[in-house]
Amino acid sequence: MKERKKPGPHPEKPLEHDLKVRVDNESLEKIEYCMKILNITRSDVLRKGVNSLYEELRKK
């Protein structure tokens, strides 16, 4: 039997993991500011932050 495929585009890097974090009010305000300015989701803001920090550390 053939595997059933889901409709719609298949992302290059599927998002398979959920992550729950606790932040203070100041951090949440910064995340929401970035969301508003960049017009992206909260998850995208956090991914960009992780990638930026990772690249910075790799340069050292």
mmCIF file as Biopython writes it, N, C-alpha, C and O atoms, coordinates in Angstrom:
data_model
#
loop_
_atom_site.group_PDB
_atom_site.id
_atom_site.type_symbol
_atom_site.label_atom_id
_atom_site.label_alt_id
_atom_site.label_comp_id
_atom_site.label_asym_id
_atom_site.label_entity_id
_atom_site.label_seq_id
_atom_site.pdbx_PDB_ins_code
_atom_site.Cartn_x
_atom_site.Cartn_y
_atom_site.Cartn_z
_atom_site.occupancy
_atom_site.B_iso_or_equiv
_atom_site.auth_seq_id
_atom_site.auth_asym_id
_atom_site.pdbx_PDB_model_num
ATOM 1   N N  . MET A ? 1  ? 0.837  -1.179 0.000  1.0 0.0 1  A 1 
ATOM 2   C CA . MET A ? 1  ? 0.000  0.000  0.000  1.0 0.0 1  A 1 
ATOM 3   C C  . MET A ? 1  ? 0.885  1.247  0.000  1.0 0.0 1  A 1 
ATOM 4   O O  . MET A ? 1  ? 1.889  1.300  0.710  1.0 0.0 1  A 1 
ATOM 5   N N  . LYS A ? 2  ? 0.516  2.230  -0.782 1.0 0.0 2  A 1 
ATOM 6   C CA . LYS A ? 2  ? 1.281  3.458  -0.916 1.0 0.0 2  A 1 
ATOM 7   C C  . LYS A ? 2  ? 1.044  4.381  0.280  1.0 0.0 2  A 1 
ATOM 8   O O  . LYS A ? 2  ? -0.075 4.491  0.781  1.0 0.0 2  A 1 
ATOM 9   N N  . GLU A ? 3  ? 2.121  5.047  0.730  1.0 0.0 3  A 1 
ATOM 10  C CA . GLU A ? 3  ? 1.990  5.975  1.862  1.0 0.0 3  A 1 
ATOM 11  C C  . GLU A ? 3  ? 1.156  7.177  1.445  1.0 0.0 3  A 1 
ATOM 12  O O  . GLU A ? 3  ? 1.378  7.754  0.381  1.0 0.0 3  A 1 
ATOM 13  N N  . ARG A ? 4  ? 0.203  7.552  2.280  1.0 0.0 4  A 1 
ATOM 14  C CA . ARG A ? 4  ? -0.666 8.694  1.995  1.0 0.0 4  A 1 
ATOM 15  C C  . ARG A ? 4  ? 0.101  9.983  2.236  1.0 0.0 4  A 1 
ATOM 16  O O  . ARG A ? 4  ? 0.701  10.173 3.294  1.0 0.0 4  A 1 
ATOM 17  N N  . LYS A ? 5  ? 0.077  10.864 1.250  1.0 0.0 5  A 1 
ATOM 18  C CA . LYS A ? 5  ? 0.764  12.150 1.377  1.0 0.0 5  A 1 
ATOM 19  C C  . LYS A ? 5  ? -0.229 13.226 1.771  1.0 0.0 5  A 1 
ATOM 20  O O  . LYS A ? 5  ? -1.383 13.208 1.344  1.0 0.0 5  A 1 
ATOM 21  N N  . LYS A ? 6  ? 0.224  14.158 2.584  1.0 0.0 6  A 1 
ATOM 22  C CA . LYS A ? 6  ? -0.619 15.277 2.998  1.0 0.0 6  A 1 
ATOM 23  C C  . LYS A ? 6  ? -0.650 16.318 1.884  1.0 0.0 6  A 1 
ATOM 24  O O  . LYS A ? 6  ? 0.346  16.496 1.183  1.0 0.0 6  A 1 
ATOM 25  N N  . PRO A ? 7  ? -1.768 17.004 1.709  1.0 0.0 7  A 1 
ATOM 26  C CA . PRO A ? 7  ? -1.836 18.045 0.679  1.0 0.0 7  A 1 
ATOM 27  C C  . PRO A ? 7  ? -1.036 19.279 1.090  1.0 0.0 7  A 1 
ATOM 28  O O  . PRO A ? 7  ? -0.755 19.487 2.270  1.0 0.0 7  A 1 
ATOM 29  N N  . GLY A ? 8  ? -0.680 20.079 0.111  1.0 0.0 8  A 1 
ATOM 30  C CA . GLY A ? 8  ? 0.013  21.327 0.376  1.0 0.0 8  A 1 
ATOM 31  C C  . GLY A ? 8  ? 1.505  21.180 0.238  1.0 0.0 8  A 1 
ATOM 32  O O  . GLY A ? 8  ? 2.013  20.080 0.020  1.0 0.0 8  A 1 
ATOM 33  N N  . PRO A ? 9  ? 2.211  22.292 0.364  1.0 0.0 9  A 1 
ATOM 34  C CA . PRO A ? 9  ? 3.669  22.259 0.189  1.0 0.0 9  A 1 
ATOM 35  C C  . PRO A ? 9  ? 4.352  21.512 1.333  1.0 0.0 9  A 1 
ATOM 36  O O  . PRO A ? 9  ? 3.893  21.532 2.475  1.0 0.0 9  A 1 
ATOM 37  N N  . HIS A ? 10 ? 5.435  20.869 1.003  1.0 0.0 10 A 1 
ATOM 38  C CA . HIS A ? 10 ? 6.225  20.155 2.004  1.0 0.0 10 A 1 
ATOM 39  C C  . HIS A ? 10 ? 7.483  20.982 2.280  1.0 0.0 10 A 1 
ATOM 40  O O  . HIS A ? 10 ? 8.321  21.148 1.393  1.0 0.0 10 A 1 
ATOM 41  N N  . PRO A ? 11 ? 7.620  21.501 3.502  1.0 0.0 11 A 1 
ATOM 42  C CA . PRO A ? 11 ? 8.758  22.374 3.804  1.0 0.0 11 A 1 
ATOM 43  C C  . PRO A ? 11 ? 10.084 21.632 3.726  1.0 0.0 11 A 1 
ATOM 44  O O  . PRO A ? 11 ? 10.162 20.431 3.987  1.0 0.0 11 A 1 
ATOM 45  N N  . GLU A ? 12 ? 11.115 22.368 3.365  1.0 0.0 12 A 1 
ATOM 46  C CA . GLU A ? 12 ? 12.461 21.803 3.274  1.0 0.0 12 A 1 
ATOM 47  C C  . GLU A ? 12 ? 12.921 21.287 4.637  1.0 0.0 12 A 1 
ATOM 48  O O  . GLU A ? 12 ? 13.510 20.211 4.741  1.0 0.0 12 A 1 
ATOM 49  N N  . LYS A ? 13 ? 12.644 22.067 5.672  1.0 0.0 13 A 1 
ATOM 50  C CA . LYS A ? 13 ? 12.982 21.678 7.044  1.0 0.0 13 A 1 
ATOM 51  C C  . LYS A ? 13 ? 11.698 21.656 7.860  1.0 0.0 13 A 1 
ATOM 52  O O  . LYS A ? 13 ? 11.295 22.690 8.393  1.0 0.0 13 A 1 
ATOM 53  N N  . PRO A ? 14 ? 11.046 20.503 7.971  1.0 0.0 14 A 1 
ATOM 54  C CA . PRO A ? 14 ? 9.786  20.457 8.715  1.0 0.0 14 A 1 
ATOM 55  C C  . PRO A ? 14 ? 9.985  20.807 10.194 1.0 0.0 14 A 1 
ATOM 56  O O  . PRO A ? 14 ? 11.005 20.463 10.792 1.0 0.0 14 A 1 
ATOM 57  N N  . LEU A ? 15 ? 9.015  21.483 10.764 1.0 0.0 15 A 1 
ATOM 58  C CA . LEU A ? 15 ? 9.062  21.881 12.167 1.0 0.0 15 A 1 
ATOM 59  C C  . LEU A ? 15 ? 8.429  20.766 12.986 1.0 0.0 15 A 1 
ATOM 60  O O  . LEU A ? 15 ? 7.207  20.690 13.114 1.0 0.0 15 A 1 
ATOM 61  N N  . GLU A ? 16 ? 9.267  19.909 13.534 1.0 0.0 16 A 1 
ATOM 62  C CA . GLU A ? 16 ? 8.791  18.696 14.195 1.0 0.0 16 A 1 
ATOM 63  C C  . GLU A ? 16 ? 8.725  18.790 15.716 1.0 0.0 16 A 1 
ATOM 64  O O  . GLU A ? 16 ? 8.143  17.914 16.355 1.0 0.0 16 A 1 
ATOM 65  N N  . HIS A ? 17 ? 9.302  19.828 16.309 1.0 0.0 17 A 1 
ATOM 66  C CA . HIS A ? 17 ? 9.409  19.900 17.760 1.0 0.0 17 A 1 
ATOM 67  C C  . HIS A ? 17 ? 8.697  21.134 18.302 1.0 0.0 17 A 1 
ATOM 68  O O  . HIS A ? 17 ? 8.770  22.219 17.725 1.0 0.0 17 A 1 
ATOM 69  N N  . ASP A ? 18 ? 8.013  20.943 19.414 1.0 0.0 18 A 1 
ATOM 70  C CA . ASP A ? 18 ? 7.402  22.058 20.140 1.0 0.0 18 A 1 
ATOM 71  C C  . ASP A ? 18 ? 8.325  22.427 21.284 1.0 0.0 18 A 1 
ATOM 72  O O  . ASP A ? 18 ? 8.978  21.567 21.875 1.0 0.0 18 A 1 
ATOM 73  N N  . LEU A ? 19 ? 8.370  23.706 21.588 1.0 0.0 19 A 1 
ATOM 74  C CA . LEU A ? 19 ? 9.225  24.179 22.657 1.0 0.0 19 A 1 
ATOM 75  C C  . LEU A ? 19 ? 8.445  25.195 23.475 1.0 0.0 19 A 1 
ATOM 76  O O  . LEU A ? 19 ? 7.873  26.136 22.925 1.0 0.0 19 A 1 
ATOM 77  N N  . LYS A ? 20 ? 8.422  25.007 24.773 1.0 0.0 20 A 1 
ATOM 78  C CA . LYS A ? 20 ? 7.733  25.944 25.651 1.0 0.0 20 A 1 
ATOM 79  C C  . LYS A ? 20 ? 8.795  26.680 26.461 1.0 0.0 20 A 1 
ATOM 80  O O  . LYS A ? 20 ? 9.687  26.058 27.038 1.0 0.0 20 A 1 
ATOM 81  N N  . VAL A ? 21 ? 8.694  27.999 26.499 1.0 0.0 21 A 1 
ATOM 82  C CA . VAL A ? 21 ? 9.658  28.794 27.266 1.0 0.0 21 A 1 
ATOM 83  C C  . VAL A ? 21 ? 8.909  29.747 28.177 1.0 0.0 21 A 1 
ATOM 84  O O  . VAL A ? 21 ? 7.768  30.125 27.907 1.0 0.0 21 A 1 
ATOM 85  N N  . ARG A ? 22 ? 9.562  30.124 29.247 1.0 0.0 22 A 1 
ATOM 86  C CA . ARG A ? 22 ? 9.016  31.116 30.165 1.0 0.0 22 A 1 
ATOM 87  C C  . ARG A ? 22 ? 9.907  32.350 30.058 1.0 0.0 22 A 1 
ATOM 88  O O  . ARG A ? 22 ? 11.132 32.249 30.122 1.0 0.0 22 A 1 
ATOM 89  N N  . VAL A ? 23 ? 9.286  33.507 29.896 1.0 0.0 23 A 1 
ATOM 90  C CA . VAL A ? 23 ? 10.037 34.756 29.768 1.0 0.0 23 A 1 
ATOM 91  C C  . VAL A ? 23 ? 9.454  35.806 30.693 1.0 0.0 23 A 1 
ATOM 92  O O  . VAL A ? 23 ? 8.295  35.725 31.100 1.0 0.0 23 A 1 
ATOM 93  N N  . ASP A ? 24 ? 10.274 36.790 31.019 1.0 0.0 24 A 1 
ATOM 94  C CA . ASP A ? 24 ? 9.788  37.901 31.829 1.0 0.0 24 A 1 
ATOM 95  C C  . ASP A ? 24 ? 9.103  38.927 30.915 1.0 0.0 24 A 1 
ATOM 96  O O  . ASP A ? 24 ? 9.149  38.810 29.690 1.0 0.0 24 A 1 
ATOM 97  N N  . ASN A ? 25 ? 8.479  39.914 31.521 1.0 0.0 25 A 1 
ATOM 98  C CA . ASN A ? 25 ? 7.745  40.927 30.752 1.0 0.0 25 A 1 
ATOM 99  C C  . ASN A ? 25 ? 8.650  41.687 29.793 1.0 0.0 25 A 1 
ATOM 100 O O  . ASN A ? 25 ? 8.254  41.973 28.663 1.0 0.0 25 A 1 
ATOM 101 N N  . GLU A ? 26 ? 9.848  42.012 30.228 1.0 0.0 26 A 1 
ATOM 102 C CA . GLU A ? 26 ? 10.780 42.770 29.390 1.0 0.0 26 A 1 
ATOM 103 C C  . GLU A ? 26 ? 11.142 41.984 28.127 1.0 0.0 26 A 1 
ATOM 104 O O  . GLU A ? 26 ? 11.159 42.542 27.030 1.0 0.0 26 A 1 
ATOM 105 N N  . SER A ? 27 ? 11.428 40.703 28.282 1.0 0.0 27 A 1 
ATOM 106 C CA . SER A ? 27 ? 11.766 39.873 27.121 1.0 0.0 27 A 1 
ATOM 107 C C  . SER A ? 27 ? 10.582 39.738 26.175 1.0 0.0 27 A 1 
ATOM 108 O O  . SER A ? 27 ? 10.749 39.787 24.957 1.0 0.0 27 A 1 
ATOM 109 N N  . LEU A ? 28 ? 9.394  39.568 26.728 1.0 0.0 28 A 1 
ATOM 110 C CA . LEU A ? 28 ? 8.205  39.449 25.896 1.0 0.0 28 A 1 
ATOM 111 C C  . LEU A ? 28 ? 7.954  40.735 25.115 1.0 0.0 28 A 1 
ATOM 112 O O  . LEU A ? 28 ? 7.580  40.690 23.943 1.0 0.0 28 A 1 
ATOM 113 N N  . GLU A ? 29 ? 8.157  41.867 25.756 1.0 0.0 29 A 1 
ATOM 114 C CA . GLU A ? 29 ? 7.988  43.151 25.065 1.0 0.0 29 A 1 
ATOM 115 C C  . GLU A ? 29 ? 8.985  43.284 23.919 1.0 0.0 29 A 1 
ATOM 116 O O  . GLU A ? 29 ? 8.637  43.793 22.854 1.0 0.0 29 A 1 
ATOM 117 N N  . LYS A ? 30 ? 10.208 42.836 24.126 1.0 0.0 30 A 1 
ATOM 118 C CA . LYS A ? 30 ? 11.224 42.892 23.069 1.0 0.0 30 A 1 
ATOM 119 C C  . LYS A ? 30 ? 10.843 41.978 21.900 1.0 0.0 30 A 1 
ATOM 120 O O  . LYS A ? 30 ? 10.992 42.353 20.737 1.0 0.0 30 A 1 
ATOM 121 N N  . ILE A ? 31 ? 10.357 40.797 22.213 1.0 0.0 31 A 1 
ATOM 122 C CA . ILE A ? 31 ? 9.922  39.860 21.167 1.0 0.0 31 A 1 
ATOM 123 C C  . ILE A ? 31 ? 8.764  40.456 20.379 1.0 0.0 31 A 1 
ATOM 124 O O  . ILE A ? 31 ? 8.754  40.400 19.150 1.0 0.0 31 A 1 
ATOM 125 N N  . GLU A ? 32 ? 7.793  41.024 21.079 1.0 0.0 32 A 1 
ATOM 126 C CA . GLU A ? 32 ? 6.632  41.609 20.412 1.0 0.0 32 A 1 
ATOM 127 C C  . GLU A ? 32 ? 7.022  42.825 19.581 1.0 0.0 32 A 1 
ATOM 128 O O  . GLU A ? 32 ? 6.442  43.057 18.520 1.0 0.0 32 A 1 
ATOM 129 N N  . TYR A ? 33 ? 7.995  43.603 20.046 1.0 0.0 33 A 1 
ATOM 130 C CA . TYR A ? 33 ? 8.496  44.738 19.264 1.0 0.0 33 A 1 
ATOM 131 C C  . TYR A ? 33 ? 9.107  44.243 17.951 1.0 0.0 33 A 1 
ATOM 132 O O  . TYR A ? 33 ? 8.831  44.787 16.881 1.0 0.0 33 A 1 
ATOM 133 N N  . CYS A ? 34 ? 9.937  43.207 18.050 1.0 0.0 34 A 1 
ATOM 134 C CA . CYS A ? 34 ? 10.556 42.637 16.847 1.0 0.0 34 A 1 
ATOM 135 C C  . CYS A ? 34 ? 9.499  42.089 15.902 1.0 0.0 34 A 1 
ATOM 136 O O  . CYS A ? 34 ? 9.612  42.247 14.686 1.0 0.0 34 A 1 
ATOM 137 N N  . MET A ? 35 ? 8.469  41.443 16.451 1.0 0.0 35 A 1 
ATOM 138 C CA . MET A ? 35 ? 7.379  40.915 15.628 1.0 0.0 35 A 1 
ATOM 139 C C  . MET A ? 35 ? 6.722  42.037 14.829 1.0 0.0 35 A 1 
ATOM 140 O O  . MET A ? 35 ? 6.467  41.899 13.633 1.0 0.0 35 A 1 
ATOM 141 N N  . LYS A ? 36 ? 6.455  43.143 15.507 1.0 0.0 36 A 1 
ATOM 142 C CA . LYS A ? 36 ? 5.764  44.255 14.877 1.0 0.0 36 A 1 
ATOM 143 C C  . LYS A ? 36 ? 6.634  44.909 13.799 1.0 0.0 36 A 1 
ATOM 144 O O  . LYS A ? 36 ? 6.155  45.176 12.697 1.0 0.0 36 A 1 
ATOM 145 N N  . ILE A ? 37 ? 7.890  45.165 14.107 1.0 0.0 37 A 1 
ATOM 146 C CA . ILE A ? 37 ? 8.785  45.838 13.168 1.0 0.0 37 A 1 
ATOM 147 C C  . ILE A ? 37 ? 9.082  44.959 11.948 1.0 0.0 37 A 1 
ATOM 148 O O  . ILE A ? 37 ? 9.078  45.444 10.816 1.0 0.0 37 A 1 
ATOM 149 N N  . LEU A ? 38 ? 9.338  43.670 12.181 1.0 0.0 38 A 1 
ATOM 150 C CA . LEU A ? 38 ? 9.712  42.766 11.096 1.0 0.0 38 A 1 
ATOM 151 C C  . LEU A ? 38 ? 8.508  42.100 10.429 1.0 0.0 38 A 1 
ATOM 152 O O  . LEU A ? 38 ? 8.644  41.470 9.380  1.0 0.0 38 A 1 
ATOM 153 N N  . ASN A ? 39 ? 7.329  42.243 11.042 1.0 0.0 39 A 1 
ATOM 154 C CA . ASN A ? 39 ? 6.101  41.630 10.531 1.0 0.0 39 A 1 
ATOM 155 C C  . ASN A ? 39 ? 6.272  40.116 10.350 1.0 0.0 39 A 1 
ATOM 156 O O  . ASN A ? 39 ? 5.969  39.560 9.295  1.0 0.0 39 A 1 
ATOM 157 N N  . ILE A ? 40 ? 6.768  39.468 11.414 1.0 0.0 40 A 1 
ATOM 158 C CA . ILE A ? 40 ? 6.955  38.021 11.415 1.0 0.0 40 A 1 
ATOM 159 C C  . ILE A ? 40 ? 6.371  37.453 12.707 1.0 0.0 40 A 1 
ATOM 160 O O  . ILE A ? 40 ? 6.007  38.198 13.616 1.0 0.0 40 A 1 
ATOM 161 N N  . THR A ? 41 ? 6.287  36.141 12.774 1.0 0.0 41 A 1 
ATOM 162 C CA . THR A ? 41 ? 5.702  35.493 13.943 1.0 0.0 41 A 1 
ATOM 163 C C  . THR A ? 41 ? 6.686  35.464 15.110 1.0 0.0 41 A 1 
ATOM 164 O O  . THR A ? 41 ? 7.884  35.697 14.946 1.0 0.0 41 A 1 
ATOM 165 N N  . ARG A ? 42 ? 6.153  35.176 16.275 1.0 0.0 42 A 1 
ATOM 166 C CA . ARG A ? 42 ? 6.976  35.039 17.480 1.0 0.0 42 A 1 
ATOM 167 C C  . ARG A ? 42 ? 8.018  33.936 17.283 1.0 0.0 42 A 1 
ATOM 168 O O  . ARG A ? 42 ? 9.180  34.100 17.655 1.0 0.0 42 A 1 
ATOM 169 N N  . SER A ? 43 ? 7.602  32.829 16.703 1.0 0.0 43 A 1 
ATOM 170 C CA . SER A ? 43 ? 8.524  31.721 16.459 1.0 0.0 43 A 1 
ATOM 171 C C  . SER A ? 43 ? 9.651  32.139 15.526 1.0 0.0 43 A 1 
ATOM 172 O O  . SER A ? 43 ? 10.805 31.766 15.735 1.0 0.0 43 A 1 
ATOM 173 N N  . ASP A ? 44 ? 9.319  32.916 14.492 1.0 0.0 44 A 1 
ATOM 174 C CA . ASP A ? 44 ? 10.351 33.374 13.560 1.0 0.0 44 A 1 
ATOM 175 C C  . ASP A ? 44 ? 11.333 34.316 14.250 1.0 0.0 44 A 1 
ATOM 176 O O  . ASP A ? 44 ? 12.532 34.266 13.976 1.0 0.0 44 A 1 
ATOM 177 N N  . VAL A ? 45 ? 10.839 35.173 15.138 1.0 0.0 45 A 1 
ATOM 178 C CA . VAL A ? 45 ? 11.725 36.061 15.897 1.0 0.0 45 A 1 
ATOM 179 C C  . VAL A ? 45 ? 12.716 35.233 16.717 1.0 0.0 45 A 1 
ATOM 180 O O  . VAL A ? 45 ? 13.913 35.518 16.730 1.0 0.0 45 A 1 
ATOM 181 N N  . LEU A ? 46 ? 12.210 34.216 17.395 1.0 0.0 46 A 1 
ATOM 182 C CA . LEU A ? 46 ? 13.074 33.383 18.224 1.0 0.0 46 A 1 
ATOM 183 C C  . LEU A ? 46 ? 14.062 32.581 17.378 1.0 0.0 46 A 1 
ATOM 184 O O  . LEU A ? 46 ? 15.222 32.436 17.763 1.0 0.0 46 A 1 
ATOM 185 N N  . ARG A ? 47 ? 13.618 32.055 16.224 1.0 0.0 47 A 1 
ATOM 186 C CA . ARG A ? 47 ? 14.532 31.338 15.334 1.0 0.0 47 A 1 
ATOM 187 C C  . ARG A ? 47 ? 15.649 32.245 14.839 1.0 0.0 47 A 1 
ATOM 188 O O  . ARG A ? 47 ? 16.813 31.846 14.808 1.0 0.0 47 A 1 
ATOM 189 N N  . LYS A ? 48 ? 15.292 33.472 14.451 1.0 0.0 48 A 1 
ATOM 190 C CA . LYS A ? 48 ? 16.305 34.426 13.990 1.0 0.0 48 A 1 
ATOM 191 C C  . LYS A ? 48 ? 17.292 34.746 15.112 1.0 0.0 48 A 1 
ATOM 192 O O  . LYS A ? 48 ? 18.493 34.865 14.866 1.0 0.0 48 A 1 
ATOM 193 N N  . GLY A ? 49 ? 16.798 34.885 16.330 1.0 0.0 49 A 1 
ATOM 194 C CA . GLY A ? 49 ? 17.667 35.156 17.472 1.0 0.0 49 A 1 
ATOM 195 C C  . GLY A ? 49 ? 18.629 34.013 17.737 1.0 0.0 49 A 1 
ATOM 196 O O  . GLY A ? 49 ? 19.812 34.241 17.993 1.0 0.0 49 A 1 
ATOM 197 N N  . VAL A ? 50 ? 18.134 32.791 17.679 1.0 0.0 50 A 1 
ATOM 198 C CA . VAL A ? 50 ? 18.978 31.613 17.901 1.0 0.0 50 A 1 
ATOM 199 C C  . VAL A ? 50 ? 20.029 31.521 16.793 1.0 0.0 50 A 1 
ATOM 200 O O  . VAL A ? 50 ? 21.206 31.285 17.067 1.0 0.0 50 A 1 
ATOM 201 N N  . ASN A ? 51 ? 19.603 31.708 15.550 1.0 0.0 51 A 1 
ATOM 202 C CA . ASN A ? 51 ? 20.548 31.634 14.431 1.0 0.0 51 A 1 
ATOM 203 C C  . ASN A ? 51 ? 21.611 32.723 14.522 1.0 0.0 51 A 1 
ATOM 204 O O  . ASN A ? 51 ? 22.781 32.470 14.236 1.0 0.0 51 A 1 
ATOM 205 N N  . SER A ? 52 ? 21.218 33.921 14.916 1.0 0.0 52 A 1 
ATOM 206 C CA . SER A ? 52 ? 22.159 35.029 15.057 1.0 0.0 52 A 1 
ATOM 207 C C  . SER A ? 52 ? 23.190 34.736 16.147 1.0 0.0 52 A 1 
ATOM 208 O O  . SER A ? 52 ? 24.387 34.937 15.941 1.0 0.0 52 A 1 
ATOM 209 N N  . LEU A ? 53 ? 22.733 34.268 17.289 1.0 0.0 53 A 1 
ATOM 210 C CA . LEU A ? 53 ? 23.629 33.932 18.389 1.0 0.0 53 A 1 
ATOM 211 C C  . LEU A ? 53 ? 24.560 32.783 17.999 1.0 0.0 53 A 1 
ATOM 212 O O  . LEU A ? 53 ? 25.751 32.809 18.310 1.0 0.0 53 A 1 
ATOM 213 N N  . TYR A ? 54 ? 24.018 31.791 17.325 1.0 0.0 54 A 1 
ATOM 214 C CA . TYR A ? 54 ? 24.819 30.644 16.880 1.0 0.0 54 A 1 
ATOM 215 C C  . TYR A ? 54 ? 25.945 31.095 15.941 1.0 0.0 54 A 1 
ATOM 216 O O  . TYR A ? 54 ? 27.096 30.693 16.107 1.0 0.0 54 A 1 
ATOM 217 N N  . GLU A ? 55 ? 25.605 31.930 14.958 1.0 0.0 55 A 1 
ATOM 218 C CA . GLU A ? 55 ? 26.614 32.425 14.006 1.0 0.0 55 A 1 
ATOM 219 C C  . GLU A ? 55 ? 27.674 33.262 14.719 1.0 0.0 55 A 1 
ATOM 220 O O  . GLU A ? 55 ? 28.860 33.162 14.407 1.0 0.0 55 A 1 
ATOM 221 N N  . GLU A ? 56 ? 27.250 34.077 15.664 1.0 0.0 56 A 1 
ATOM 222 C CA . GLU A ? 56 ? 28.191 34.901 16.443 1.0 0.0 56 A 1 
ATOM 223 C C  . GLU A ? 56 ? 29.173 34.007 17.211 1.0 0.0 56 A 1 
ATOM 224 O O  . GLU A ? 56 ? 30.371 34.288 17.238 1.0 0.0 56 A 1 
ATOM 225 N N  . LEU A ? 57 ? 28.684 32.957 17.821 1.0 0.0 57 A 1 
ATOM 226 C CA . LEU A ? 57 ? 29.537 32.049 18.586 1.0 0.0 57 A 1 
ATOM 227 C C  . LEU A ? 57 ? 30.467 31.239 17.693 1.0 0.0 57 A 1 
ATOM 228 O O  . LEU A ? 57 ? 31.589 30.922 18.088 1.0 0.0 57 A 1 
ATOM 229 N N  . ARG A ? 58 ? 30.006 30.903 16.492 1.0 0.0 58 A 1 
ATOM 230 C CA . ARG A ? 58 ? 30.830 30.128 15.556 1.0 0.0 58 A 1 
ATOM 231 C C  . ARG A ? 58 ? 32.015 30.943 15.053 1.0 0.0 58 A 1 
ATOM 232 O O  . ARG A ? 58 ? 33.041 30.371 14.687 1.0 0.0 58 A 1 
ATOM 233 N N  . LYS A ? 59 ? 31.893 32.269 15.030 1.0 0.0 59 A 1 
ATOM 234 C CA . LYS A ? 59 ? 32.964 33.145 14.547 1.0 0.0 59 A 1 
ATOM 235 C C  . LYS A ? 59 ? 34.107 33.248 15.536 1.0 0.0 59 A 1 
ATOM 236 O O  . LYS A ? 59 ? 35.216 33.620 15.155 1.0 0.0 59 A 1 
ATOM 237 N N  . LYS A ? 60 ? 33.863 32.929 16.798 1.0 0.0 60 A 1 
ATOM 238 C CA . LYS A ? 60 ? 34.885 33.062 17.836 1.0 0.0 60 A 1 
ATOM 239 C C  . LYS A ? 60 ? 35.888 31.942 17.774 1.0 0.0 60 A 1 
ATOM 240 O O  . LYS A ? 60 ? 36.819 31.901 18.579 1.0 0.0 60 A 1 
#
